[in-house]
């Protein structure tokens, strides 16, 4: 069978001056959860696991996962507040979904969701959405209905 072309990209950003460890967990249709302790799945690969300011030589607080190909079905992105490092305030974070489709040689952002996460150990479902066979967002499919990817 031919490998599906293109990529779904899911990214997580949080303020660069806040020293917390947020984790991006993602799931592609028919695949298992992918995140810091399971960095590759059937379709997704976690390319960057950021632990806040710990051992970080870049100014960005940022995680990113890419798929190998785009398949139709539901995609999901969760945020897990792994370590709050005694930060008292709530943490604002943003999840962005983008596509690089086979017929286009550029990346197109399709969704953006802002989240506030407060409690260490908390997992929040930021985005769930479906793509059709033409690599388009299925109308009415975008939601944040909770579904754990890490089992807590």
C-alpha positions as CSV (number, residue, x, y, z in Angstrom):
1,X,0.0,0.0,0.0
2,X,1.0,3.5,-0.7
3,X,2.2,5.6,2.3
4,X,-0.3,8.4,3.0
5,X,1.3,11.8,2.0
6,X,1.4,15.0,4.0
7,X,1.5,15.7,7.7
8,X,-0.7,16.8,10.6
9,X,1.3,19.0,12.9
10,X,0.2,19.5,16.6
11,X,2.1,22.1,18.6
12,X,1.9,23.3,22.2
13,X,3.2,26.7,23.4
14,X,3.4,28.2,26.9
15,X,5.0,31.5,28.1
16,X,8.8,31.3,27.7
17,X,9.4,32.8,31.2
18,X,7.3,30.2,33.1
19,X,9.4,27.3,34.3
20,X,6.9,24.5,34.2
21,X,6.9,21.1,32.3
22,X,3.8,20.8,30.1
23,X,3.5,17.7,27.9
24,X,1.7,17.4,24.6
25,X,-0.1,14.1,24.1
26,X,-1.5,13.3,20.7
27,X,-3.4,10.5,19.0
28,X,-4.1,9.9,15.3
29,X,-6.9,7.7,13.9
30,X,-6.2,4.1,14.7
31,X,-3.1,4.9,16.7
32,X,-2.1,4.9,20.3
33,X,-1.2,7.9,22.5
34,X,2.2,9.6,21.7
35,X,3.9,11.8,24.3
36,X,7.1,12.1,26.3
37,X,7.2,8.5,27.5
38,X,6.1,7.1,24.2
39,X,7.6,9.3,21.5
40,X,6.5,7.4,18.4
41,X,3.3,5.7,17.3
42,X,1.8,4.3,14.1
43,X,1.5,7.8,12.7
44,X,2.7,10.4,15.2
45,X,6.2,11.2,16.3
46,X,7.0,13.6,19.2
47,X,9.9,15.7,17.9
48,X,10.4,18.0,20.9
49,X,9.8,17.4,24.6
50,X,10.3,20.6,26.5
51,X,10.7,20.6,30.2
52,X,10.4,24.3,30.8
53,X,13.6,26.0,31.6
54,X,15.3,22.8,32.8
55,X,18.2,21.8,30.5
56,X,16.8,24.0,27.8
57,X,19.2,25.9,25.5
58,X,16.4,27.7,23.5
59,X,14.2,30.5,24.7
60,X,11.0,28.8,23.7
61,X,8.6,26.7,25.8
62,X,7.3,24.5,23.0
63,X,6.5,20.9,22.0
64,X,5.7,19.5,18.6
65,X,4.4,16.3,17.1
66,X,4.2,15.4,13.4
67,X,2.4,12.6,11.6
68,X,3.8,10.5,8.8
69,X,1.0,11.0,6.4
70,X,-2.6,12.2,6.8
71,X,-5.4,9.7,7.2
72,X,-9.1,10.4,7.6
73,X,-10.6,10.2,11.1
74,X,-10.3,11.8,14.5
75,X,-7.1,13.5,15.8
76,X,-6.7,14.5,19.4
77,X,-4.3,16.8,21.4
78,X,-4.1,16.8,25.2
79,X,-2.1,18.9,27.6
80,X,-0.6,17.4,30.8
81,X,0.8,19.6,33.5
82,X,3.7,17.3,34.5
83,X,5.6,19.5,36.9
84,X,4.5,22.9,38.1
85,X,7.9,23.7,39.9
86,X,6.1,25.6,42.7
87,X,4.7,28.1,40.3
88,X,1.5,29.4,42.1
89,X,-0.4,30.9,39.1
90,X,-2.4,29.1,36.4
91,X,-0.5,28.4,33.2
92,X,-1.8,29.7,29.9
93,X,-1.1,27.4,26.9
94,X,-1.9,27.3,23.3
95,X,-2.4,24.2,21.0
96,X,-2.2,24.7,17.3
97,X,-3.1,22.2,14.6
98,X,-1.7,22.6,11.1
99,X,-1.6,20.6,7.9
100,X,0.9,20.1,5.1
101,X,-1.1,18.5,2.4
102,X,0.2,16.6,-0.6
103,X,-1.1,19.1,-3.1
104,X,0.3,22.1,-1.4
105,X,3.9,22.8,-0.5
106,X,3.2,25.0,2.5
107,X,1.9,24.6,6.0
108,X,-1.6,25.8,6.8
109,X,-2.9,26.4,10.4
110,X,-6.4,24.9,10.7
111,X,-7.1,25.3,14.5
112,X,-5.9,27.1,17.6
113,X,-7.1,26.6,21.1
114,X,-6.1,28.5,24.3
115,X,-6.2,26.6,27.6
116,X,-5.6,27.5,31.2
117,X,-4.2,24.7,33.3
118,X,-3.8,25.0,37.1
119,X,-3.1,21.8,38.8
120,X,0.0,19.6,38.6
121,X,-0.9,16.2,37.2
122,X,-4.0,17.5,35.4
123,X,-4.6,16.4,31.9
124,X,-6.9,18.5,29.6
125,X,-8.3,17.5,26.2
126,X,-7.5,20.7,24.1
127,X,-8.6,19.6,20.7
128,X,-10.4,16.8,19.0
129,X,-11.2,17.1,15.3
130,X,-11.8,14.9,12.2
131,X,-10.3,15.1,8.7
132,X,-12.0,13.7,5.7
133,X,-10.5,11.8,2.7
134,X,-9.6,15.1,1.1
135,X,-7.5,16.2,4.1
136,X,-10.2,18.8,5.0
137,X,-11.6,19.6,8.5
138,X,-15.0,17.9,8.9
139,X,-17.5,20.5,9.7
140,X,-18.9,20.3,13.2
141,X,-16.2,17.8,14.3
142,X,-14.1,20.2,16.4
143,X,-14.6,19.7,20.2
144,X,-12.8,19.4,23.5
145,X,-14.7,16.5,25.0
146,X,-12.5,14.9,27.6
147,X,-10.7,11.7,26.7
148,X,-7.6,10.8,28.6
149,X,-4.5,9.8,26.6
150,X,-2.3,9.0,29.7
151,X,-4.8,7.2,31.9
152,X,-5.4,9.7,34.7
